[in-house]
Amino acid sequence: MLDIMQAKIGLIIIIIAVLVLPFKVRAIERNLEIFLFVSGILALTISGFIPLPGEQTGWSWKILTEALTTPLNIATIYGIPIGIVQIVLLVGIIIYVWYRQIERAIYSLVKKFSVSTIIFGLIITLGLISSIISAILAAILLVEIICALPLDRDSKIDVCVVACFAIGLGAALTPLGEPLSTIVISKLSGAPHYAGFDFLISILGIYIIPAVILLGFIGVFLYKRGSAGTGVSECHLQRETIRQVVVRSGKVYLFIMALVFLGEGFKPIVLDYVILIPAEGLYWVNTASAVLDNATLAAAEIGPALSVQQIKSSVMGLIIAGGMLIPGNIPNIIAAGKLEITSKEWARRGVPLGLVLMVCFFGILFIPQYLGLA
């Protein structure tokens, strides 16, 4: 039996392990889904030794059911439940059956437009429409198009990481985009905010839309810098086997289950410490969403007692940091699985870009307040 302090120390050790080991141990890097799944089980088990007033901790049928069903029902689009696993599986089968036609269509696009123009348009378009078609569909479209573009591997990873930042940002604009925005709208639907469908776009659109456009330019810059405008000579869309499609869908299922376990397991740390931090500190603490489910953090942090400024800082911190590492956001998981991007490869691009965006938006959000201009 663990006492409360021992249990909290155990959770902190697991957090550190999740942050560090995928970059230090090659076996863990190659089997990230299994590592996060085991870490989630350990975290959830340890959290059961930390009682919280009005909150259930540790294992329960509710948590187990949520973990089993969330990968199959992660978003709702026009009232229809959508599961990431079904979409990944379905699109994989579609690509398998019609890959030649899709390859020719992308090749035709490349003949009409430069690769730089396609990259710029791809990042901006998917970033902005992800709030309507969902981050899941936007990410799947992204990786299939990137797979067929005439780019070398490093350029594909560069463009993919930048585009996933754009999708993660854009998806936060409406409750259709991703679970985080759905939770925020739900928790703020009553007094005093009375949040409706357009609440997030009304308070965050002025930040997110320019950021998505900026990311389009960044994606083109990284492509040109990395490949000097050269790549493979022709488009080629890889045709996976049905077995590969099914295995990839299974890995995504395990990944989402792991995030549910981790989110619930770390809840005592979040509720005891994180939500007590002022808005400025909370913005930076939310870099934890690089490895934790940002929807779980949003559910713990967001509430009607927060001011609009606090809501802005909390949500912006969550969605920016979510692009920094693979577990941080659903698009990252989909893209990394399809393109076989390792944790190190993603972090080398995602962490610097995320930190630059975090610093920029910290200045935008808080400096006017310090100067008495907001």
N, C-alpha and C positions, 0 to 999 in steps of 0.2 A: 504494500500500500504506500502511496506517495502522499506527502502532505502538500498543501497548496503551493508553498514556495518551491518545493522540489518539482512539482508539476509545471509551474511557470518557467522554471529554468530549463526543463525538458523541452517545452515548446520553443523557447528561444534557441536552443541548440538545433532543433529541427529546422527553424527558419534559416539559421546560418548555413546548415548543411544544404538546404535547397538552393541557397544563393551561391554557394562556393563549389560544391562537389561536381556539378555538371561541367564545370570548366577545368577541373583538376584530374578527374578520373575518366579515362576514355571509355571504359565499360559502361559507366553511368550515362555519359554523353550519347552513346549508341543506343541505350535503352532508357531514354528519358521518361517515357510514359510509365514504365514499370517502377522506376525510382520514385517518381512523384506519387504514384498510387500507394506504394509502401509507406512513403513519408506521410501521406494523408491518413492512412490507417493508424499509424503511430500517433499522429497529432490528435486525431479524434479520440483515440483511446485515453491518452494522457489528459485531454481536456475534461474528461468525465470526473477527474479528481478535483476540479475547480468549480464549486457551486457559484451560480450567479443569480441574484434576485430577479425573479420573473423570466429567467431564461433557462432553457434546457441545454445541458452540455453533455458531451459524450455520445455514445451510441443510442439510437432509438429506431423504431420502425419508420418513423417519419423521415429521418436522415437517410436511412438505407433506401427507402422508396424514392426519395428525391435524387439520390445518386444514380439509381438505376434508370430513372425516367428522364432526367434532365438532358442527357445526350440525345434523346429521341423527341424532346419537346422543349427546345431552348428559346424559341421566339414565336410570336404570333403575328402573322401577316394577313391583314384584312379579315381577322377573326379565325384564321385557319392555323392550327398548331403546326409548327415546322421544326423538324429535328435536324441537327447538323449531320448526324450519321446517315440518315436517309438521303439527304441532299448530296453528300459526298459520294455515297454509293451510286445514286441515280446518275449523277453527272459523270462519274467514272465509267458507267456502262454506256452512256450516250457517246462519250469520247471513243470508247472501244468500238462501237458500231459504226460511227460516222466520222472517224478521225480523218480520213482522206478529204472529205468535203470541208471539214473545219480547217484543215491545214491549207487547202487551196484558197479558202476565203481569207485567211490571215495573210497568205502570200500575196493575194490580190491587193490587200490593204497596204502591204509594205511597198508594192510597186507604185502605188498612187501617192504615198506620203513617205517622208523621211522617217527613219527610226526615232529620231529626236522628237518629231512632231507626234508620233504615235505614243511615245512614252509620256510626253507632257499631257496629251489628251486623255490617256488611260488613267493616269494618277488623279487628275482633276475630276474627270467624269465619274469614276468609281467612288472617289472620296465624297462627292456631293450627292450622288444618287443612293449611296449606301443607307442614308436615313429613310429611304422609301422602300428599296428592294431588300434591305437588311444587310448587315455586315457579312453574314454567311454567304449569301449569293454573290455579293460584290467580290469577296475573297476568292471564291471558286472561279468566277469569270477572270479575275486577275491572273491566277496561276496558269490557267489553260492558255491564255493569250501569251503570257511571258514564256511558257514552255515552247511555243512555236515561233517566237521572234528570233531573228538572226543575231543573237547575242551570245557572248562567251559566258561561262558559268559565273564569274565574278560580277559581271554586269547584270546578269539576271538577279543575283542576290541583292545587289545595290538597289535596283529598281523595285524589287519585291519588298524590301524592308521599308523604303520610303513610301511606297503605295499603301502598305499596311498601316503606317502612321496616319496617312490621309483617310483611309477607310475607318479606322478607329475614331478619329476626330469627327468625321462627317456623320457617322452613325449615331452620335450622341445628340443630334439635333432634333430628333423626333422619337416617340416611344416605339416606332416600328423598327428602328435601326438596330438596337441591341438590348440585352437584358438590363444593363445599367440605366439607360434612359427610361425604360419602362418602370423600373423600381423608383427612380427619382420622381417621375410624374405621379405615380401612385401614392407615394409618401407625402407629397406636397399638394395633393388634390383638394384638401380642405383649407380652412382658415389658417393663417392669413394670406397664403399665396394663391389659393384656388387655381392650381396649375392645370392647364389644359393641354391639348395637343401641341400648341405652338409656344408653350412656356419656355422650353429650353432654347429654341431657335431665337426667341425674342431677347433672351439675356446672354446667349453665347454665340449667336450667329456672327456678331461683329468681330469676334475673335477667331472663330473656327473657319469661316469661309475664306478670309485672307490667308490663313495658315495653310489651308488645302491648296490654294493657288501657289503659295510660296513653295510648298513641297513639290509641286509640279516642276518648278524651275530647278529645285535641288536634285530631283531625279534625273533631269536632263544633264545637269552639270556633272553628276557622278558618273553617268554613262559615258559622256565625252572624255572625262578625265581618265576613267579606267580603261576604256577600250580605244581611245583616240578615234572614235567613230567607226571602228572595224569590228567585225564579228565573224561568225560563220557565214558562208557564202549564200546559204539558202535557208528558208524556213523549214523547220522539221518538228512535227508534233509527235512525241513519243507515244507509241501504242502500248499500254500496259496490258498484262494478262488479266483475266477475270480474277484470278487468285490474288494478284497484286492489289486490285481494286478493293476486294473484300478485306484483305489484311490491313490496308490503309484505313478503311472505315472502322475496323476493330480497334486500331491504335487510337483513332480519334475518340471512340467511345470510352476507352480506358483513360485517356487524357482528361476528358470532361469529368468523369467520375472522380479522378484524382483531385481536380480543382474544387469540386464540391466538398470532399473530405477535408482538404486543406483549409478551405474557407471556414467551415464549421469548427474544425479543430483549433484554429487560431482565434476564434471568436472571443475567448476570455481575455486574450492580450489586447485585442482591438477595443473591447468594451471597457476594460479596466484602465487603459492608458491612452489609446489613440484619440478617442472622442473628446478627451479633456484638453487637447492641445488647441491653442489659438489658431485663427484662420491662416496666418502666415506659416506657422509651423506645420499645420495640417497639410498645407499645400506640398511641403517637402516630404512629410511622412508618407504621403500617398504614393511616393515612388515605390512603396511596397507592392503596388498593383502590377509592377513588372513581373512579379512571381506569384501573386495571389489573384484570385478572381475579383475584378474591380466591381462587379455587381454585389458581391458579398460585403466589400468595404463600403460601398454606397449605401447598402441597406443598414449598416451599423452607424454611419456618420450622418446621413441626411435625415432631417426632421423639420417639422413646421416651425420650431423655435429658432432655426438658423435664419440669418439675414440673407438678402440676395447676394451680398458680397461674399459671405461665407459659402453659399451654395456655388457661386462661380468658382471660387478658389478650390473648393473640394473636388468638383467635377472636372475642372481643367487639369488639376494635378493627377487625377485618376486616369483620364483618357490619354494624356501625353505619356505618362510613365508606362502605360499599358503596352506601348509599342517597343519598349526598350529590350525586352527579352521574350523568348518564345512563349512561355506560359502566360504572358500578360494579357493576351487578347485572343479572341477566337480566330480572326484573320491570320494572326501569326501562326497559330497551330495548324491551320489548313495549309498555309503556304509552305511552312517548314516541312510538313509531312510530304507534300507533293514534290517539292524541289530538293528534298533530302538535305536541308540546311542544318548544320550542327549548331549547338548552343554558342560555341566560340565564334563561328562565322556571323551569327545574328548579332551577338553582343558587340563585336568589333564595329558594327555599323550602327546598331540601335542605341547603344548606351551613349556615345558621343552626340548623336543627333538628338536624342531625348533630353540630354542635359542642356544642350544649347536652347532647345525649345522651352524647357522648364525655366531657365534663367530669363529668357526674353519675356515670357508671359508673366513671370513673377514681377518684372519691372512694369509691364503693362497694367497688371491688376492692382499692384500695391503702391507704386511710386506716386501716382496722382493722389492717392489717399493720404500718404505721408505729407504731401505738399498742400493738402487742404483743397485739392481741385476736384475731389469726388465725394 
